[in-house]
Amino acid sequence: MTALEGHNNLKKNNNLELIKIKSNFSKLITIYENEKNNILEQLENDMINYESATFKVDDVTKKERKLLEDTIKKIHVSSKGKSITITKHKTKPLYITTLPVEYGKRQITGVTEESVMLKLLEVYGVNNPLDKTMTIDKVFHLAFDRKKKLSTNSTLSFRRNLSTYNSYFDDAFRKKDIRKITKDDLVMYTNSMVSTLHPSKKEFMAYKGILNMIFEYAFDKDIRVDNPVPAIHNENYYKVGYCNIKPREAEDFILPQDEIISIREALIERSNEKRFKGYDYNGYAIRFSTHTGVRSDEVCSLKWSDIKDYFIWIHSQIVENRDENNNTIWEYVPYTKNERKKPTKTGRYFPLDDDIRALLLEVKEKQLEKGIFDKDGYVFARLNGSFITPNAYRKSLEKFMKKHGYHITRNHVFRMSLNSNVLVPLGYDSVQRAYLLGHSPKVNEDNYTFKRLDDSNEIYQKFQEKNGLVQTKSKPNVTNINQYKKEKALENTTFPKTLS
C-alpha cells in the first residue's frame, strides 16, 4: 500500500467515524426528546405531579447536555485531531471558539456555552432534530420547565399558566417556528385572538405574561436575537371589540341581602336532611361565611380557641402542600392569605354579634351530641374531628348554589355582598372594611365595593332629606350584622375569653 493510499484510507475511516457520530447524535437526541414529550403529556393528563415531572425532565435534560458535549468533543477538532475548547470571553459576556483551518478558522460566539455548541452542530452538518422543532409549543414547555424549577409559585399558579396557554394559543400558532415570527406576526395573532375570544383585562395580561415567558426564554437561550412582546401595547386592546371591558355590574358579583338571608334559610332547612345525620358541617361553614365574609381557606381553619367574647380572631388558613412522596396534603398554617409575606403575622378581628354567636352555639351543641367537640379543635370539624379541606368546602358550596339557581357559586360572593350590603351602610370607611375582610383599602374600593342591589329607595330618601323635602328618616335596611361599640373593641384588645 502506497502512502497516498494509506492517507486516503485514513481519511475514509475518519469520514465513516464522523458519519457514525452524527447519526448516533440524531438518533439519541430524538429518543430523549420523545421521553420529555411523554413526561409532559403525563403531566397534562394528571398522571404525574409537577414535582415528579420536573425531576424526570431535568434528568433527561442532563442526558441531552452530556450527549451534546461528547459529540462536540469528537467533531470539533483541529487538523491534528485534538479537541478545540470553548472558552469564556475575557471582557464580554460571551462564549467563544475557533473553527479549524479547513472551515476557515473563523470564530463562533454565543451568550451561553450551549448556544455555541448548537451553532457548531450546524457548521459540521450534524442533523439536529431539536433545531427543526423550535416551535412556540416546544419553547413554551422548555420555558415552563425552567419557571417551575426556579419559581416559588404555588401549584395552583402553574395550573393557571397551563390553562392560559391552552386557552389562548391555538394549534396553528403553537406549530410556528419561533425564530421566524416577526413583531407584525405577533401583533396580528394577538389582534385575531383578542377579537375572537374577548378575554378580560386580567386574562389578557395572563396571555401576555405567557407570551413574554416564551420569547424571553428564546432570547436567553440564543434561539432568537430579540423579544418582540413589547410591540404589543395593552392600551390598543382595552377597547370595544377586543378585550371584554364591560362595566363591572353589581349583579355579576354580589347578591341582595334578602337573597343572602334566603341562602341561610335554605341551609337551615338542608341541615334536617337525613344524609347529614343532624350535623351539616359544610352547611354551617357556608352560613358562617355569609355573616363574616371569610375566605374558604380561613373558614376551614377556624378553631374554637379563636372565638372570643366579642370578636373572632381570623389568623390562619388551610393550604395545599406536598409531602416527601410528592402526594397532595392539606396543612394548617398560622397566617392568612394577605399575611403570607409579612414578618409579623397578627391576623384580624371580626365582631361577634348575636346572629353569629347563635350559629356558633348551635354548632357547638351538635358537636357535643356527636362527641367530637374539642375546645382546641376546629369549629367546622368533620365527624372524625379533622378540618374540612378548602376543595371539599368549595365543591359543596358550588353544588348548593347551582341547585338553588345562583350563577355566582364562589365564596367571594359573600365577601363582596357583606362589604356592599352591610359594611358600607354601617358607615365603615374603606380602611375599616379592608381590615375586616383582610385585604388592602385599594382592593376594597376597586374590587369589593358596589352599589347595593336594594338601596335605590334609601338613596332617594337621603336626597329628599338633604333638600328638606322630608322631616323623618326612613329605617335603614335590615342587616344581619350589628355595629359593635368602639369602646368594647378597646376594652377587649387581648381577647382573653372563649365562647362559653
C-alpha positions as CSV (number, residue, x, y, z in Angstrom):
1,M,0.0,0.0,0.0
2,T,1.4,3.4,-1.0
3,A,1.5,6.4,1.3
4,L,-1.2,8.1,-0.7
5,E,-3.5,5.0,-0.4
6,G,-2.9,4.9,3.3
7,H,-3.8,8.6,3.7
8,N,-6.9,8.1,1.6
9,N,-8.0,5.1,3.8
10,L,-7.4,7.1,7.0
11,K,-9.5,9.9,5.6
12,K,-12.2,7.5,4.6
13,N,-12.2,5.9,8.0
14,N,-12.4,9.3,9.7
15,N,-15.3,10.2,7.5
16,L,-17.1,7.0,8.4
17,E,-16.5,7.6,12.1
18,L,-17.8,11.2,11.7
19,I,-21.0,9.9,9.9
20,K,-21.4,7.4,12.8
21,I,-21.1,10.1,15.4
22,K,-23.6,12.3,13.6
23,S,-26.1,9.5,13.2
24,N,-25.8,8.5,16.8
25,F,-26.4,12.1,18.0
26,S,-29.5,12.5,15.8
27,K,-30.9,9.1,17.0
28,L,-30.3,9.6,20.7
29,I,-31.5,13.3,20.8
30,T,-34.8,12.2,19.2
31,I,-35.2,9.4,21.8
32,Y,-34.6,12.0,24.6
33,E,-37.0,14.4,23.1
34,N,-39.7,11.8,22.9
35,E,-39.1,10.9,26.5
36,K,-39.6,14.6,27.5
37,N,-42.8,14.9,25.4
38,N,-44.1,11.8,27.1
39,I,-43.5,13.2,30.5
40,L,-45.2,16.5,29.6
41,E,-48.2,14.5,28.3
42,Q,-48.4,12.6,31.5
43,L,-48.3,15.9,33.4
44,E,-51.1,17.4,31.3
45,N,-53.3,14.3,31.9
46,D,-52.7,14.4,35.6
47,M,-50.9,11.1,35.5
48,I,-47.9,12.5,37.4
49,N,-47.5,15.6,39.6
50,Y,-45.4,18.7,38.9
51,E,-42.5,17.8,41.1
52,S,-42.1,14.3,39.7
53,A,-42.4,15.7,36.1
54,T,-39.8,18.3,36.8
55,F,-37.4,15.8,38.2
56,K,-37.8,13.4,35.2
57,V,-37.5,16.2,32.7
58,D,-34.4,17.5,34.4
59,D,-32.8,14.0,34.3
60,V,-33.4,13.7,30.5
61,T,-32.1,17.3,30.0
62,K,-28.8,16.3,31.7
63,K,-28.5,13.3,29.3
64,E,-29.1,15.6,26.3
65,R,-26.4,18.0,27.6
66,K,-23.9,15.2,28.1
67,L,-24.6,13.9,24.6
68,L,-24.1,17.4,23.1
69,E,-20.8,17.9,24.9
70,D,-19.5,14.4,23.9
71,T,-20.5,15.0,20.3
72,I,-18.8,18.4,20.1
73,K,-15.6,17.0,21.6
74,K,-15.5,14.4,18.9
75,I,-16.3,16.6,15.9
76,H,-14.8,20.0,16.9
77,V,-11.2,19.1,16.5
78,S,-8.1,20.6,14.9
79,S,-6.3,19.2,11.8
80,K,-4.2,17.1,14.2
81,G,-7.3,15.5,15.8
82,K,-7.1,17.5,19.1
83,S,-10.4,18.7,20.6
84,I,-10.9,22.5,20.3
85,T,-12.1,24.1,23.5
86,I,-14.9,26.7,24.1
87,T,-13.8,29.5,26.4
88,K,-15.5,32.4,28.1
89,H,-14.6,35.8,26.7
90,K,-12.3,37.8,29.0
91,T,-14.3,41.1,28.8
92,K,-17.6,40.4,27.2
93,P,-20.5,38.2,28.4
94,L,-19.8,35.7,25.6
95,Y,-18.5,32.2,25.0
96,I,-16.1,31.8,22.0
97,T,-14.4,29.1,20.0
98,T,-12.4,29.0,16.7
99,L,-13.1,26.7,13.8
100,P,-10.2,24.6,12.3
101,V,-8.3,25.7,9.2
102,E,-10.4,23.6,6.8
103,Y,-13.5,25.6,8.0
104,G,-11.9,29.0,7.5
105,K,-10.6,29.4,11.1
106,R,-13.4,31.8,11.9
107,Q,-14.9,32.4,15.3
108,I,-18.2,31.2,16.7
109,T,-19.7,33.1,19.6
110,G,-22.8,32.9,21.8
111,V,-24.2,34.1,25.1
112,T,-24.1,30.6,26.5
113,E,-21.8,27.7,26.0
114,E,-24.7,25.6,24.9
115,S,-25.6,28.1,22.2
116,V,-22.1,27.9,20.8
117,M,-22.3,24.1,20.7
118,L,-25.6,24.2,18.9
119,K,-24.1,26.5,16.3
120,L,-21.1,24.1,15.9
121,L,-23.6,21.2,15.1
122,E,-24.9,23.3,12.2
123,V,-21.3,24.1,11.0
124,Y,-20.3,20.5,11.0
125,G,-23.5,19.4,9.3
126,V,-24.9,17.4,12.2
127,N,-28.6,16.7,11.8
128,N,-30.2,18.2,15.0
129,P,-33.9,17.3,15.2
130,L,-34.4,19.7,18.0
131,D,-33.2,22.5,15.7
132,K,-36.2,21.8,13.5
133,T,-38.7,21.7,16.3
134,M,-38.1,25.1,17.8
135,T,-41.8,25.8,17.7
136,I,-43.8,28.1,20.0
137,D,-45.0,24.9,21.7
138,K,-41.5,23.5,22.2
139,V,-40.1,26.7,23.6
140,F,-43.2,27.1,25.9
141,H,-42.6,23.8,27.6
142,L,-38.8,24.5,27.9
143,A,-39.6,27.9,29.5
144,F,-42.3,26.4,31.7
145,D,-39.9,23.8,33.0
146,R,-37.4,26.5,33.8
147,K,-40.1,28.5,35.6
148,K,-41.2,25.5,37.7
149,K,-37.6,24.8,38.6
150,L,-36.7,28.4,39.6
151,S,-40.0,29.9,40.7
152,T,-41.6,29.8,44.2
153,N,-45.1,30.0,42.7
154,S,-47.8,27.6,44.0
155,T,-49.1,24.5,42.2
156,L,-52.3,26.4,41.5
157,S,-50.3,29.2,39.8
158,F,-48.7,26.7,37.5
159,R,-52.1,25.2,36.7
160,R,-53.3,28.7,35.7
161,N,-50.3,29.2,33.5
162,L,-51.2,25.9,31.6
163,S,-54.8,26.9,31.4
164,T,-53.9,30.3,29.9
165,Y,-51.6,28.6,27.4
166,N,-54.3,26.1,26.4
167,S,-57.0,28.7,26.1
168,Y,-55.3,31.5,24.1
169,F,-52.7,29.8,22.0
170,D,-54.2,27.8,19.1
171,D,-52.7,24.8,17.4
172,A,-51.6,26.7,14.3
173,F,-49.7,29.3,16.3
174,R,-48.1,26.7,18.5
175,K,-46.6,24.9,15.5
176,K,-44.9,28.1,14.1
177,D,-41.1,28.3,14.2
178,I,-40.4,30.9,16.9
179,R,-37.3,32.1,15.1
180,K,-39.3,33.2,12.1
181,I,-42.0,35.1,14.0
182,T,-41.8,38.9,13.4
183,K,-43.3,41.7,15.5
184,D,-46.0,42.1,12.9
185,D,-46.8,38.3,13.1
186,L,-47.2,38.6,16.9
187,V,-49.4,41.7,16.7
188,M,-51.6,40.1,14.0
189,Y,-52.1,36.9,16.0
190,T,-52.9,38.9,19.2
191,N,-55.4,41.0,17.3
192,S,-57.1,37.9,15.9
193,M,-57.1,36.1,19.3
194,V,-58.5,39.1,21.3
195,S,-61.2,40.0,18.7
196,T,-62.3,36.4,18.7
197,L,-62.1,35.3,22.3
198,H,-62.6,38.7,24.0
199,P,-60.6,38.0,27.2
200,S,-61.0,40.2,30.2
201,K,-58.1,42.6,31.1
202,K,-56.8,40.2,33.7
203,E,-57.0,37.3,31.2
204,F,-55.2,39.4,28.5
205,M,-52.4,40.2,30.9
206,A,-52.1,36.5,31.8
207,Y,-51.8,35.7,28.0
208,K,-49.2,38.4,27.6
209,G,-47.3,37.0,30.6
210,I,-47.1,33.6,29.0
211,L,-46.1,35.2,25.7
212,N,-43.3,37.1,27.4
213,M,-42.1,33.9,29.2
214,I,-41.8,32.1,25.9
215,F,-39.9,34.8,24.0
216,E,-37.8,35.8,27.0
217,Y,-36.6,32.1,27.2
218,A,-35.9,32.1,23.4
219,F,-33.8,35.3,23.8
220,D,-31.9,34.0,26.8
221,K,-31.0,30.7,25.0
222,D,-29.9,32.5,21.8
223,I,-32.8,30.9,19.9
224,R,-33.9,34.5,19.0
225,V,-31.9,37.7,18.9
226,D,-34.8,39.7,20.3
227,N,-38.0,39.6,22.4
228,P,-40.8,41.1,20.3
229,V,-43.5,41.1,23.0
230,P,-43.1,44.8,23.9
231,A,-44.6,45.5,20.5
232,I,-47.9,44.5,21.9
233,H,-49.3,47.7,23.6
234,N,-52.0,47.0,26.2
235,E,-54.0,50.1,25.5
236,N,-54.6,49.1,21.9
237,Y,-56.7,46.2,23.2
238,Y,-58.6,47.8,26.0
239,K,-61.4,48.9,23.7
240,V,-64.7,47.7,22.3
241,G,-64.3,44.7,20.0
242,Y,-61.2,43.4,21.7
243,C,-60.9,42.8,25.5
244,N,-64.1,42.2,27.5
245,I,-64.2,45.6,29.2
246,K,-67.9,45.9,30.1
247,P,-68.5,47.8,33.3
248,R,-68.4,45.8,36.5
249,E,-72.1,45.4,37.3
250,A,-73.1,44.6,40.9
251,E,-75.3,41.7,39.7
252,D,-72.2,39.9,38.5
253,F,-70.5,39.9,41.9
254,I,-73.0,40.4,44.8
255,L,-76.4,39.2,45.9
256,P,-79.0,41.4,47.6
257,Q,-79.4,40.9,51.3
258,D,-82.8,39.2,51.0
259,E,-81.2,36.5,48.9
260,I,-78.3,36.1,51.4
261,I,-81.0,35.6,54.1
262,S,-82.8,33.1,51.8
263,I,-79.5,31.1,51.4
264,R,-79.2,30.9,55.2
265,E,-82.8,29.7,55.5
266,A,-82.2,27.1,52.8
267,L,-79.1,25.8,54.6
268,I,-81.0,25.6,57.9
269,E,-83.7,23.5,56.1
270,R,-81.0,21.4,54.5
271,S,-79.4,20.5,57.8
272,N,-82.5,18.5,58.7
273,E,-82.0,16.1,55.8
274,K,-81.1,12.5,56.8
275,R,-77.9,12.4,54.8
276,F,-76.3,14.9,57.2
277,K,-77.2,12.9,60.3
278,G,-78.0,16.0,62.2
279,Y,-74.6,17.7,61.6
280,D,-74.1,19.5,58.3
281,Y,-70.6,20.9,58.8
282,N,-70.3,22.3,55.3
283,G,-73.7,24.0,55.7
284,Y,-72.7,25.6,59.0
285,A,-69.4,26.8,57.4
286,I,-71.3,28.4,54.5
287,R,-73.7,30.1,56.8
288,F,-70.8,31.4,58.9
289,S,-69.2,32.8,55.6
290,T,-72.4,34.7,54.8
291,H,-72.1,36.6,58.1
292,T,-68.3,37.2,58.2
293,G,-67.0,37.2,54.6
294,V,-64.1,34.9,55.4
295,R,-62.2,33.2,52.7
296,S,-62.8,29.5,52.1
297,D,-59.3,28.6,53.3
298,E,-59.9,30.6,56.5
299,V,-63.3,29.2,57.4
300,C,-61.8,25.7,57.2
301,S,-59.0,26.5,59.7
302,L,-61.1,28.3,62.3
303,K,-60.7,26.9,65.8
304,W,-62.8,27.2,68.9
305,S,-59.9,28.9,70.6
306,D,-60.2,31.7,68.0
307,I,-63.7,32.6,69.2
308,K,-63.5,35.3,71.9
309,D,-66.2,37.2,73.9
310,Y,-66.8,39.9,71.4
311,F,-64.6,39.1,68.4
312,I,-63.5,36.3,66.2
313,W,-59.7,36.0,65.6
314,I,-59.1,35.2,62.0
315,H,-55.4,34.4,61.7
316,S,-55.0,31.1,59.9
317,Q,-55.8,29.1,56.8
318,I,-55.6,25.6,55.3
319,V,-53.2,25.4,52.4
320,E,-52.3,22.7,49.8
321,N,-48.8,21.3,50.0
322,R,-46.8,18.2,49.1
323,D,-45.3,15.5,51.4
324,E,-41.9,13.8,50.9
325,N,-43.5,11.4,48.3
326,N,-45.0,14.3,46.3
327,N,-48.5,13.5,47.4
328,T,-51.0,16.3,48.0
329,I,-51.6,17.1,51.6
330,W,-53.5,19.9,53.4
331,E,-51.9,21.8,56.2
332,Y,-52.9,24.3,58.8
333,V,-50.7,27.5,58.7
334,P,-50.9,30.4,61.3
335,Y,-51.3,33.2,58.8
336,T,-53.9,34.4,56.3
337,K,-53.6,35.0,52.5
338,N,-52.7,38.7,52.8
339,E,-50.1,38.0,55.6
340,R,-48.1,35.2,54.0
341,K,-45.2,37.5,53.2
342,K,-45.3,39.6,56.3
343,P,-42.6,39.1,59.0
344,T,-45.2,39.9,61.8
345,K,-48.5,38.0,61.5
346,T,-51.3,39.0,63.8
347,G,-54.4,38.2,61.9
348,R,-57.6,40.4,62.1
349,Y,-60.6,40.6,64.4
350,F,-64.2,40.4,63.3
351,P,-67.0,41.5,65.6
352,L,-69.1,38.7,67.2
353,D,-72.8,39.7,67.0
354,D,-75.9,37.9,68.3
355,D,-76.5,36.1,65.0
356,I,-73.0,34.7,64.7
357,R,-73.0,33.8,68.4
358,A,-76.2,31.9,68.0
359,L,-74.9,30.0,65.0
360,L,-71.7,29.0,66.8
361,L,-73.6,27.9,69.9
362,E,-75.7,25.6,67.6
363,V,-72.6,24.1,66.1
364,K,-71.1,23.5,69.5
365,E,-74.2,21.8,70.7
366,K,-74.2,19.5,67.6
367,Q,-70.5,18.6,68.2
368,L,-71.2,17.8,71.9
369,E,-74.0,15.5,70.8
370,K,-71.7,13.8,68.3
371,G,-68.9,13.6,70.9
372,I,-66.4,15.5,68.7
373,F,-66.3,18.8,70.5
374,D,-62.8,19.9,71.4
375,K,-62.1,23.4,72.9
376,D,-58.9,23.4,70.9
377,G,-60.4,21.8,67.8
378,Y,-61.9,23.0,64.6
379,V,-65.2,24.9,64.6
380,F,-66.5,23.2,61.5
381,A,-64.8,19.8,62.1
382,R,-65.8,16.7,60.3
383,L,-67.2,13.8,62.2
384,N,-63.7,12.5,62.9
385,G,-62.6,15.9,64.3
386,S,-60.4,16.8,61.3
387,F,-60.8,20.1,59.4
388,I,-62.7,20.4,56.1
389,T,-60.4,20.8,53.1
390,P,-60.9,24.0,51.1
391,N,-61.6,21.9,48.0
392,A,-64.3,19.9,49.7
393,Y,-65.9,23.1,51.0
394,R,-65.8,24.8,47.6
395,K,-67.4,21.8,45.9
396,S,-70.1,21.7,48.5
397,L,-70.8,25.4,48.1
398,E,-70.8,25.3,44.3
399,K,-73.2,22.3,44.3
400,F,-75.6,24.1,46.7
401,M,-75.5,27.4,44.9
402,K,-76.2,25.8,41.5
403,K,-79.0,23.7,42.9
404,H,-80.7,26.9,44.1
405,G,-80.3,28.7,40.8
406,Y,-77.4,31.1,41.6
407,H,-75.0,32.0,38.8
408,I,-72.3,33.1,41.4
409,T,-71.0,30.0,43.1
410,R,-67.8,31.0,44.8
411,N,-67.3,32.1,48.4
412,H,-66.2,35.5,47.2
413,V,-69.9,36.4,46.7
414,F,-70.3,36.5,50.4
415,R,-67.2,38.7,50.9
416,M,-68.4,41.2,48.3
417,S,-72.0,41.1,49.4
418,L,-71.1,41.7,53.0
419,N,-68.9,44.6,52.1
420,S,-71.6,46.4,49.9
421,N,-74.8,45.3,51.7
422,V,-73.6,45.6,55.3
423,L,-70.3,47.3,56.0
424,V,-70.9,50.3,53.7
425,P,-74.4,51.0,55.1
426,L,-72.9,50.7,58.7
427,G,-70.6,53.6,57.8
428,Y,-67.3,51.8,57.8
429,D,-64.7,53.6,55.6
430,S,-62.6,51.7,53.1
431,V,-59.7,51.2,55.5
432,Q,-62.0,49.6,58.1
433,R,-63.8,47.5,55.5
434,A,-60.5,46.3,54.2
435,Y,-59.3,45.4,57.7
436,L,-62.4,43.3,58.4
437,L,-62.1,41.4,55.2
438,G,-58.3,41.0,55.2
439,H,-57.0,42.9,52.2
440,S,-55.9,46.4,51.2
441,P,-58.1,49.6,51.0
442,K,-57.4,49.8,47.3
443,V,-58.5,46.3,46.7
444,N,-61.7,47.0,48.7
445,E,-62.5,50.1,46.7
446,D,-61.6,48.7,43.3
447,N,-63.0,45.1,43.6
448,Y,-65.4,44.8,46.5
449,T,-67.5,48.0,46.7
450,F,-70.6,48.1,44.6
451,K,-73.9,49.9,44.7
452,R,-76.3,47.7,46.7
453,L,-78.9,46.0,44.6
454,D,-81.7,47.1,47.0
455,D,-80.6,50.6,48.0
456,S,-82.4,52.8,45.4
457,N,-85.1,53.8,47.9
458,E,-82.5,54.8,50.5
459,I,-80.6,56.9,48.0
460,Y,-83.8,58.7,47.1
461,Q,-84.8,59.1,50.7
462,K,-81.4,60.7,51.7
463,F,-81.6,63.1,48.7
464,Q,-85.0,64.2,49.9
465,E,-83.8,64.7,53.4
466,K,-80.8,66.7,52.2
467,N,-83.1,69.1,50.4
468,G,-85.5,69.5,53.3
469,L,-88.3,67.7,51.5
470,V,-89.0,65.2,54.3
471,Q,-88.7,65.5,58.0
472,T,-88.2,61.9,59.1
473,K,-85.6,59.4,58.2
474,S,-86.6,56.0,56.9
475,K,-85.4,53.0,58.7
476,P,-82.2,51.6,57.2
477,N,-82.2,48.2,55.5
478,V,-82.2,45.3,57.9
479,T,-78.9,43.6,58.1
480,N,-77.6,40.5,59.9
481,I,-74.5,42.1,61.4
482,N,-74.9,44.7,64.2
483,Q,-72.5,47.6,64.6
484,Y,-70.3,46.9,67.7
485,K,-69.3,49.6,70.1
486,K,-65.9,51.0,69.7
487,E,-65.3,51.2,73.5
488,K,-65.8,47.4,73.6
489,A,-63.1,47.0,71.0
490,L,-60.7,48.9,73.1
491,E,-61.6,47.0,76.3
492,N,-61.1,43.6,74.7
493,T,-58.0,44.0,72.6
494,T,-56.3,41.0,74.3
495,F,-59.4,38.8,73.8
496,P,-58.8,36.5,76.8
497,K,-62.0,34.6,76.8
498,T,-63.6,31.9,74.5
499,L,-67.2,31.2,73.6
500,S,-69.0,29.8,76.7
